[in-house]
Amino acid sequence: MRLALLLFILVPIIEMTVLIKVGSHIGALATIGLVLLTAILGVTIIRKQGLETALKAQEKMARGELPASEVAEGIMLIFAGLCLMMPGFITDAIGGLLLIPPLRRLFAAGLVVNFIASMVKKGSRWTSYSRYDYHAQGETIDGEYSKESKNDNDLIDKK
């Protein structure tokens, strides 16, 4: 939580400093144009790669496999898109690095491994419970069942 707060404060300050320095060298209009160009280019690339990732995930699900790496890559693409939409060169560089498929796969694999490690550390159970698989603890009662005709007058006699 403290790290997120620190990043929330430091990232805009660093971005503004870099934007001012770049703007003083190449001019304000060129800096604004460059920031807009990276945003437009990034969104175009993210749409293409996001569609490819979604198609891979659908193929894996059709084969009955878990698309964990594709989901992690999708999260990385969302983060890359957010970085590219923020004005600034540092976040654009981070977003651009996440658009390189081998680097994104590496980060996604790390994300999946960290997720699994945190689930194991918490001791969560990875079993699926359906109403047929669930074995209740406690006393088991054995009995027989037969369907009888429904006659309201007979209810008093059966008790």
CNS distance restraints for C-alpha pairs under 8 A (distance, minus, plus):
assign (resid   1 and name CA) (resid   5 and name CA) 6.37 0.50 0.50
assign (resid   2 and name CA) (resid   6 and name CA) 6.08 0.50 0.50
assign (resid   3 and name CA) (resid   7 and name CA) 6.08 0.50 0.50
assign (resid   4 and name CA) (resid   8 and name CA) 5.98 0.50 0.50
assign (resid   5 and name CA) (resid   9 and name CA) 6.32 0.50 0.50
assign (resid   6 and name CA) (resid  10 and name CA) 5.97 0.50 0.50
assign (resid   7 and name CA) (resid  11 and name CA) 5.53 0.50 0.50
assign (resid   8 and name CA) (resid  12 and name CA) 7.19 0.50 0.50
assign (resid   9 and name CA) (resid  13 and name CA) 6.87 0.50 0.50
assign (resid  10 and name CA) (resid  14 and name CA) 6.10 0.50 0.50
assign (resid  11 and name CA) (resid  15 and name CA) 6.02 0.50 0.50
assign (resid  12 and name CA) (resid  16 and name CA) 6.01 0.50 0.50
assign (resid  13 and name CA) (resid  17 and name CA) 6.22 0.50 0.50
assign (resid  14 and name CA) (resid  18 and name CA) 6.22 0.50 0.50
assign (resid  15 and name CA) (resid  19 and name CA) 6.03 0.50 0.50
assign (resid  15 and name CA) (resid  87 and name CA) 7.87 0.50 0.50
assign (resid  15 and name CA) (resid  88 and name CA) 5.27 0.50 0.50
assign (resid  15 and name CA) (resid  89 and name CA) 6.78 0.50 0.50
assign (resid  15 and name CA) (resid  90 and name CA) 6.37 0.50 0.50
assign (resid  15 and name CA) (resid  91 and name CA) 7.85 0.50 0.50
assign (resid  16 and name CA) (resid  20 and name CA) 6.06 0.50 0.50
assign (resid  16 and name CA) (resid  88 and name CA) 7.34 0.50 0.50
assign (resid  17 and name CA) (resid  21 and name CA) 6.24 0.50 0.50
assign (resid  18 and name CA) (resid  22 and name CA) 6.04 0.50 0.50
assign (resid  18 and name CA) (resid  88 and name CA) 7.58 0.50 0.50
assign (resid  18 and name CA) (resid  89 and name CA) 7.17 0.50 0.50
assign (resid  18 and name CA) (resid  90 and name CA) 7.92 0.50 0.50
assign (resid  19 and name CA) (resid  23 and name CA) 5.80 0.50 0.50
assign (resid  19 and name CA) (resid  31 and name CA) 7.35 0.50 0.50
assign (resid  19 and name CA) (resid  88 and name CA) 6.40 0.50 0.50
assign (resid  19 and name CA) (resid  89 and name CA) 7.21 0.50 0.50
assign (resid  20 and name CA) (resid  24 and name CA) 6.07 0.50 0.50
assign (resid  21 and name CA) (resid  25 and name CA) 6.57 0.50 0.50
assign (resid  22 and name CA) (resid  26 and name CA) 6.16 0.50 0.50
assign (resid  22 and name CA) (resid  27 and name CA) 7.53 0.50 0.50
assign (resid  22 and name CA) (resid  31 and name CA) 6.85 0.50 0.50
assign (resid  23 and name CA) (resid  27 and name CA) 4.64 0.50 0.50
assign (resid  23 and name CA) (resid  28 and name CA) 4.83 0.50 0.50
assign (resid  23 and name CA) (resid  30 and name CA) 7.52 0.50 0.50
assign (resid  23 and name CA) (resid  31 and name CA) 5.48 0.50 0.50
assign (resid  24 and name CA) (resid  28 and name CA) 7.16 0.50 0.50
assign (resid  26 and name CA) (resid  30 and name CA) 6.24 0.50 0.50
assign (resid  26 and name CA) (resid  31 and name CA) 6.79 0.50 0.50
assign (resid  27 and name CA) (resid  31 and name CA) 6.22 0.50 0.50
assign (resid  28 and name CA) (resid  32 and name CA) 6.23 0.50 0.50
assign (resid  29 and name CA) (resid  33 and name CA) 6.11 0.50 0.50
assign (resid  30 and name CA) (resid  34 and name CA) 6.03 0.50 0.50
assign (resid  31 and name CA) (resid  35 and name CA) 6.24 0.50 0.50
assign (resid  32 and name CA) (resid  36 and name CA) 6.22 0.50 0.50
assign (resid  33 and name CA) (resid  37 and name CA) 6.00 0.50 0.50
assign (resid  34 and name CA) (resid  38 and name CA) 6.20 0.50 0.50
assign (resid  35 and name CA) (resid  39 and name CA) 6.36 0.50 0.50
assign (resid  35 and name CA) (resid  87 and name CA) 6.10 0.50 0.50
assign (resid  35 and name CA) (resid  88 and name CA) 6.54 0.50 0.50
assign (resid  35 and name CA) (resid  89 and name CA) 7.35 0.50 0.50
assign (resid  36 and name CA) (resid  40 and name CA) 6.23 0.50 0.50
assign (resid  36 and name CA) (resid  87 and name CA) 7.96 0.50 0.50
assign (resid  37 and name CA) (resid  41 and name CA) 5.97 0.50 0.50
assign (resid  38 and name CA) (resid  42 and name CA) 5.77 0.50 0.50
assign (resid  38 and name CA) (resid  84 and name CA) 6.77 0.50 0.50
assign (resid  38 and name CA) (resid  92 and name CA) 7.00 0.50 0.50
assign (resid  39 and name CA) (resid  43 and name CA) 6.15 0.50 0.50
assign (resid  39 and name CA) (resid  84 and name CA) 5.22 0.50 0.50
assign (resid  39 and name CA) (resid  85 and name CA) 5.32 0.50 0.50
assign (resid  39 and name CA) (resid  86 and name CA) 7.92 0.50 0.50
assign (resid  39 and name CA) (resid  92 and name CA) 7.93 0.50 0.50
assign (resid  40 and name CA) (resid  44 and name CA) 6.30 0.50 0.50
assign (resid  41 and name CA) (resid  45 and name CA) 6.30 0.50 0.50
assign (resid  42 and name CA) (resid  46 and name CA) 6.00 0.50 0.50
assign (resid  42 and name CA) (resid  81 and name CA) 6.85 0.50 0.50
assign (resid  42 and name CA) (resid  84 and name CA) 6.04 0.50 0.50
assign (resid  42 and name CA) (resid  95 and name CA) 7.87 0.50 0.50
assign (resid  42 and name CA) (resid  96 and name CA) 7.38 0.50 0.50
assign (resid  43 and name CA) (resid  47 and name CA) 6.14 0.50 0.50
assign (resid  43 and name CA) (resid  81 and name CA) 6.47 0.50 0.50
assign (resid  43 and name CA) (resid  84 and name CA) 7.58 0.50 0.50
assign (resid  43 and name CA) (resid  85 and name CA) 7.98 0.50 0.50
assign (resid  44 and name CA) (resid  48 and name CA) 6.56 0.50 0.50
assign (resid  45 and name CA) (resid  49 and name CA) 6.15 0.50 0.50
assign (resid  45 and name CA) (resid  99 and name CA) 7.60 0.50 0.50
assign (resid  46 and name CA) (resid  50 and name CA) 5.60 0.50 0.50
assign (resid  46 and name CA) (resid  77 and name CA) 6.49 0.50 0.50
assign (resid  46 and name CA) (resid  80 and name CA) 7.91 0.50 0.50
assign (resid  46 and name CA) (resid  81 and name CA) 6.69 0.50 0.50
assign (resid  46 and name CA) (resid  99 and name CA) 7.29 0.50 0.50
assign (resid  47 and name CA) (resid  51 and name CA) 6.16 0.50 0.50
assign (resid  48 and name CA) (resid  52 and name CA) 6.44 0.50 0.50
assign (resid  49 and name CA) (resid  53 and name CA) 6.12 0.50 0.50
assign (resid  49 and name CA) (resid  77 and name CA) 8.00 0.50 0.50
assign (resid  50 and name CA) (resid  54 and name CA) 6.12 0.50 0.50
assign (resid  50 and name CA) (resid  74 and name CA) 6.60 0.50 0.50
assign (resid  50 and name CA) (resid  77 and name CA) 6.83 0.50 0.50
assign (resid  51 and name CA) (resid  55 and name CA) 6.20 0.50 0.50
assign (resid  52 and name CA) (resid  56 and name CA) 6.28 0.50 0.50
assign (resid  53 and name CA) (resid  57 and name CA) 6.22 0.50 0.50
assign (resid  53 and name CA) (resid  70 and name CA) 5.94 0.50 0.50
assign (resid  53 and name CA) (resid  73 and name CA) 7.27 0.50 0.50
assign (resid  53 and name CA) (resid  74 and name CA) 6.78 0.50 0.50
assign (resid  54 and name CA) (resid  58 and name CA) 6.25 0.50 0.50
assign (resid  54 and name CA) (resid  70 and name CA) 7.31 0.50 0.50
assign (resid  54 and name CA) (resid  74 and name CA) 7.81 0.50 0.50
assign (resid  55 and name CA) (resid  59 and name CA) 6.23 0.50 0.50
assign (resid  56 and name CA) (resid  60 and name CA) 6.27 0.50 0.50
assign (resid  56 and name CA) (resid  70 and name CA) 7.02 0.50 0.50
assign (resid  57 and name CA) (resid  61 and name CA) 6.20 0.50 0.50
assign (resid  57 and name CA) (resid  67 and name CA) 5.24 0.50 0.50
assign (resid  57 and name CA) (resid  70 and name CA) 5.64 0.50 0.50
assign (resid  57 and name CA) (resid  71 and name CA) 7.45 0.50 0.50
assign (resid  58 and name CA) (resid  62 and name CA) 6.08 0.50 0.50
assign (resid  59 and name CA) (resid  63 and name CA) 6.39 0.50 0.50
assign (resid  60 and name CA) (resid  64 and name CA) 6.32 0.50 0.50
assign (resid  60 and name CA) (resid  65 and name CA) 5.08 0.50 0.50
assign (resid  60 and name CA) (resid  66 and name CA) 6.60 0.50 0.50
assign (resid  60 and name CA) (resid  67 and name CA) 5.88 0.50 0.50
assign (resid  61 and name CA) (resid  65 and name CA) 5.28 0.50 0.50
assign (resid  61 and name CA) (resid  66 and name CA) 6.30 0.50 0.50
assign (resid  61 and name CA) (resid  67 and name CA) 6.59 0.50 0.50
assign (resid  67 and name CA) (resid  71 and name CA) 6.21 0.50 0.50
assign (resid  68 and name CA) (resid  72 and name CA) 6.22 0.50 0.50
assign (resid  68 and name CA) (resid 112 and name CA) 7.07 0.50 0.50
assign (resid  69 and name CA) (resid  73 and name CA) 6.04 0.50 0.50
assign (resid  69 and name CA) (resid 105 and name CA) 7.65 0.50 0.50
assign (resid  69 and name CA) (resid 108 and name CA) 6.30 0.50 0.50
assign (resid  69 and name CA) (resid 109 and name CA) 6.53 0.50 0.50
assign (resid  69 and name CA) (resid 112 and name CA) 6.94 0.50 0.50
assign (resid  70 and name CA) (resid  74 and name CA) 6.04 0.50 0.50
assign (resid  71 and name CA) (resid  75 and name CA) 6.31 0.50 0.50
assign (resid  72 and name CA) (resid  76 and name CA) 6.28 0.50 0.50
assign (resid  72 and name CA) (resid 108 and name CA) 4.96 0.50 0.50
assign (resid  72 and name CA) (resid 109 and name CA) 7.50 0.50 0.50
assign (resid  72 and name CA) (resid 111 and name CA) 6.67 0.50 0.50
assign (resid  72 and name CA) (resid 112 and name CA) 6.66 0.50 0.50
assign (resid  73 and name CA) (resid  77 and name CA) 6.15 0.50 0.50
assign (resid  73 and name CA) (resid 104 and name CA) 6.51 0.50 0.50
assign (resid  73 and name CA) (resid 105 and name CA) 6.51 0.50 0.50
assign (resid  73 and name CA) (resid 108 and name CA) 5.36 0.50 0.50
assign (resid  74 and name CA) (resid  78 and name CA) 6.22 0.50 0.50
assign (resid  75 and name CA) (resid  79 and name CA) 6.24 0.50 0.50
assign (resid  76 and name CA) (resid  80 and name CA) 6.04 0.50 0.50
assign (resid  76 and name CA) (resid  98 and name CA) 6.69 0.50 0.50
assign (resid  76 and name CA) (resid 104 and name CA) 6.74 0.50 0.50
assign (resid  76 and name CA) (resid 107 and name CA) 7.76 0.50 0.50
assign (resid  76 and name CA) (resid 108 and name CA) 6.82 0.50 0.50
assign (resid  77 and name CA) (resid  81 and name CA) 6.04 0.50 0.50
assign (resid  77 and name CA) (resid  98 and name CA) 6.94 0.50 0.50
assign (resid  77 and name CA) (resid  99 and name CA) 7.13 0.50 0.50
assign (resid  78 and name CA) (resid  82 and name CA) 6.28 0.50 0.50
assign (resid  79 and name CA) (resid  83 and name CA) 6.18 0.50 0.50
assign (resid  79 and name CA) (resid  95 and name CA) 7.25 0.50 0.50
assign (resid  80 and name CA) (resid  84 and name CA) 6.12 0.50 0.50
assign (resid  80 and name CA) (resid  94 and name CA) 7.09 0.50 0.50
assign (resid  80 and name CA) (resid  95 and name CA) 4.01 0.50 0.50
assign (resid  80 and name CA) (resid  96 and name CA) 7.03 0.50 0.50
assign (resid  80 and name CA) (resid  98 and name CA) 5.77 0.50 0.50
assign (resid  80 and name CA) (resid  99 and name CA) 6.92 0.50 0.50
assign (resid  81 and name CA) (resid  85 and name CA) 6.09 0.50 0.50
assign (resid  81 and name CA) (resid  95 and name CA) 6.57 0.50 0.50
assign (resid  82 and name CA) (resid  86 and name CA) 6.36 0.50 0.50
assign (resid  82 and name CA) (resid  95 and name CA) 7.68 0.50 0.50
assign (resid  83 and name CA) (resid  91 and name CA) 4.85 0.50 0.50
assign (resid  83 and name CA) (resid  92 and name CA) 5.81 0.50 0.50
assign (resid  83 and name CA) (resid  94 and name CA) 6.76 0.50 0.50
assign (resid  83 and name CA) (resid  95 and name CA) 5.06 0.50 0.50
assign (resid  84 and name CA) (resid  91 and name CA) 6.33 0.50 0.50
assign (resid  84 and name CA) (resid  92 and name CA) 4.80 0.50 0.50
assign (resid  84 and name CA) (resid  95 and name CA) 5.42 0.50 0.50
assign (resid  84 and name CA) (resid  96 and name CA) 7.48 0.50 0.50
assign (resid  85 and name CA) (resid  92 and name CA) 7.95 0.50 0.50
assign (resid  86 and name CA) (resid  91 and name CA) 6.79 0.50 0.50
assign (resid  86 and name CA) (resid  92 and name CA) 7.56 0.50 0.50
assign (resid  87 and name CA) (resid  91 and name CA) 7.64 0.50 0.50
assign (resid  87 and name CA) (resid  92 and name CA) 7.75 0.50 0.50
assign (resid  88 and name CA) (resid  92 and name CA) 6.25 0.50 0.50
assign (resid  89 and name CA) (resid  93 and name CA) 6.03 0.50 0.50
assign (resid  90 and name CA) (resid  94 and name CA) 6.41 0.50 0.50
assign (resid  91 and name CA) (resid  95 and name CA) 6.05 0.50 0.50
assign (resid  92 and name CA) (resid  96 and name CA) 5.88 0.50 0.50
assign (resid  93 and name CA) (resid  97 and name CA) 6.14 0.50 0.50
assign (resid  94 and name CA) (resid  98 and name CA) 6.43 0.50 0.50
assign (resid  95 and name CA) (resid  99 and name CA) 6.47 0.50 0.50
assign (resid  96 and name CA) (resid 100 and name CA) 6.99 0.50 0.50
assign (resid  97 and name CA) (resid 103 and name CA) 6.89 0.50 0.50
assign (resid  97 and name CA) (resid 104 and name CA) 7.60 0.50 0.50
assign (resid  98 and name CA) (resid 103 and name CA) 6.32 0.50 0.50
assign (resid  98 and name CA) (resid 104 and name CA) 5.00 0.50 0.50
assign (resid  99 and name CA) (resid 103 and name CA) 7.83 0.50 0.50
assign (resid  99 and name CA) (resid 104 and name CA) 6.58 0.50 0.50
assign (resid 100 and name CA) (resid 104 and name CA) 6.06 0.50 0.50
assign (resid 101 and name CA) (resid 105 and name CA) 6.00 0.50 0.50
assign (resid 102 and name CA) (resid 106 and name CA) 6.21 0.50 0.50
assign (resid 103 and name CA) (resid 107 and name CA) 6.24 0.50 0.50
assign (resid 104 and name CA) (resid 108 and name CA) 5.94 0.50 0.50
assign (resid 105 and name CA) (resid 109 and name CA) 5.96 0.50 0.50
assign (resid 106 and name CA) (resid 110 and name CA) 6.32 0.50 0.50
assign (resid 107 and name CA) (resid 111 and name CA) 6.16 0.50 0.50
assign (resid 108 and name CA) (resid 112 and name CA) 6.19 0.50 0.50
assign (resid 109 and name CA) (resid 113 and name CA) 6.13 0.50 0.50
assign (resid 110 and name CA) (resid 114 and name CA) 6.05 0.50 0.50
assign (resid 111 and name CA) (resid 115 and name CA) 6.11 0.50 0.50
assign (resid 112 and name CA) (resid 116 and name CA) 6.19 0.50 0.50
assign (resid 113 and name CA) (resid 117 and name CA) 6.03 0.50 0.50
assign (resid 114 and name CA) (resid 118 and name CA) 6.07 0.50 0.50
assign (resid 115 and name CA) (resid 119 and name CA) 6.24 0.50 0.50
assign (resid 116 and name CA) (resid 120 and name CA) 6.17 0.50 0.50
assign (resid 117 and name CA) (resid 121 and name CA) 5.99 0.50 0.50
assign (resid 118 and name CA) (resid 122 and name CA) 6.14 0.50 0.50
assign (resid 119 and name CA) (resid 123 and name CA) 6.34 0.50 0.50
assign (resid 119 and name CA) (resid 124 and name CA) 5.77 0.50 0.50
assign (resid 120 and name CA) (resid 124 and name CA) 6.25 0.50 0.50
assign (resid 128 and name CA) (resid 133 and name CA) 7.91 0.50 0.50
assign (resid 129 and name CA) (resid 133 and name CA) 5.78 0.50 0.50
assign (resid 129 and name CA) (resid 134 and name CA) 5.64 0.50 0.50
assign (resid 130 and name CA) (resid 134 and name CA) 6.13 0.50 0.50
assign (resid 151 and name CA) (resid 155 and name CA) 7.16 0.50 0.50
assign (resid 153 and name CA) (resid 157 and name CA) 7.74 0.50 0.50
assign (resid 154 and name CA) (resid 158 and name CA) 6.32 0.50 0.50
assign (resid 155 and name CA) (resid 159 and name CA) 6.65 0.50 0.50
